[in-house]
Amino acid sequence: MAPTEHGECFVLDDGGEVDLDLGNYERYMNVTLTKEHNITTGKIYQHRKGEYLGKTVQVVPHITDAIQDWIQRVSRIPIDDSKEEPDICIVELGGTVGDIESAPFIEAMRQLRRRAGKGNFLQIHVSLIPVINGEQKTKPTQAAIREARSSGLAPDLIACRCSEALTPATVNKIAMFCQVEPEDVVQVVDVGLTYRVPLLLDQQRLLSVLSSILQLDQLSIPQQLLSKGQTTWAKWKSLVHAATTLHDEVKVTLVGKYTSLHDSYLSVTKSLEHAAMHCGRKLVLEWVDSSHLEQETAKSDPASYHRAWHMVCTANGIIVPGGFGTRGTEGMIAAANWARTHKTPYLGICLGMQIAVIEFARNVCGLTEATSEEFSDEAEKLTSPVIMFMPEIDKKTMGGNMRLGIRPTVFQEGTEWSKLRELYGQPEQILERHRHRYEVNNKYTERLEAAGLPFIGRDTAGERMEIIELKDHPWFVGVQFHPEYLSRVLRPSKPYLGFIAAACGSLDRLLEANRKGISLQNNFTHHIESGFEDRLKITNGETIAEL
């Protein structure tokens, strides 16, 4: 999937490359999904290949039955550390009502309501309420629900996306013409912090409505899971309340090649947000097209060149995320050089790690021709290919042939000094998700390490370089994996957390808190379970609570 067209391609534990929505579910709900949770028309057709033995295959009932069977099968897969079979399965029927692509799925959902039975199926229709010249318009919602009803899908709840709170007249109009009760119209108002949305829904008593329709009070849930849920909810509210009062900022400059569509790096930005909230800072993210840092831009568009370099030079931290191809890579190398030589915290992800290796090889090891095989059509003629194509991968077939999914990274002996390893808790190995087809060339690792670039993490065979970290730097870390895929709202990714803490100047406090087994978040949140409002004043990540 082209990032500038579809947004980020998200990778799951089992190596499934899926739509970004599944990444959002994992982040917000703290679950671990599989590629089976991503259902497409192509998968349905492929799954049933050769099964009908010459019979006539029809969309109804064969395809619609297959969709229902798939959903019911996948809905039973345990997705969290409780290993319990889920009680409820949330199905997102993507697309727009009326699109031909979704027609078999809409019919399958209509049939699934009947198959599941009363009290076991609930439909929420999500619709936008635009505001035109100050007036809230309900006609688009009415038309969409009329179309859905004509296909046999009658909504139980209507979730209205809106830029401002709906007026009582708007709510009543939607309820009347869409045949629901006013209390079944849920307002999802735009908020400055997306993590407030669950609180917004809770204020509208959404859970009680769901409980009534799905008869949730009849479920038998173990006390330990109830307690876990209550604790998670309390932590969530505490974090969100604290995050809404933040004043001190941390400025991070993202140097990438897909900056024209910010969703191309959505997991990266969310991971930065998670880490910033836990460090008690408001994230200020600046976007730099890496090609704007190159000399060609200085000649053709000097304004963009100087603007880009200003953002790099004034950043509290610089991050170079993943990507493919040669465009803009010289600009990334220049940014990595600035971060290394000016002691600016740096985090390189996948390509960003490879960029840091190339920069070090050129400017410290004297390999002035150091580059990546990815950047040249004649890789065999390169004099210093410090980054090479993975030998087991077909160079001609570029689709679907990467090293994907969760894989172990082993910390090497004598790396107890590593700040990153300490954040992980000094383990022997960690598990992180990967998505790449290029890696550091082993022919150059000894020379790089001798010059001062230690590869502190490798794969289990010791052949693939997974982590670099400079000793004499506030934070200069590169990882071959993509830690953003496993970052959670209440459990930020360690590489991102360390990077943001270093950019804030609070890394030492974070490491000390980590040694004591406490969260840095506790240093700036003050949760009081009483009727009083907790007013927080944040100063350098420390809390002064005033009641």
Secondary structure by P-SEA (a helix, b strand, c coil): cccccccccccccccccccaaaaaaaaaacccccccccccaaaaaaaacccccccccccccaaaaaaaaaaaaaaacccccccccccbbbbbbccccccccaaaaaaaaaaaaaaaccccbbbbbbbbbccccccccaaaaaaaaaaaaaacccccbbbbbccccccaaaaaaaaaaacccccccccccccccccaaaaaaaaaaaaaaaaaaaccccccccaaaaaaaaaaaaaaaaaaaaaaaccbbbbbbbbcccccccccaaaaaaaaaaaaaaaccccbbbbbccccccaaaaaccaaaaaaaaaaaaaccbbbbbbbbcccaaaaaaaaaaaaaaaccbbbbcaaaaaaaaaaaaacccccccccccccccccccccccccccccccccccccccccccbbbbbbcccccccaaaaaaccccbbbbbbbbccccccccaaaaaaacccccccccccccccbbbbcccccbbbbccccccccccccccaaaaaaaaaaaccaaaaaaaaaaccccccccbbbbcccbbbbbbbccccccccc
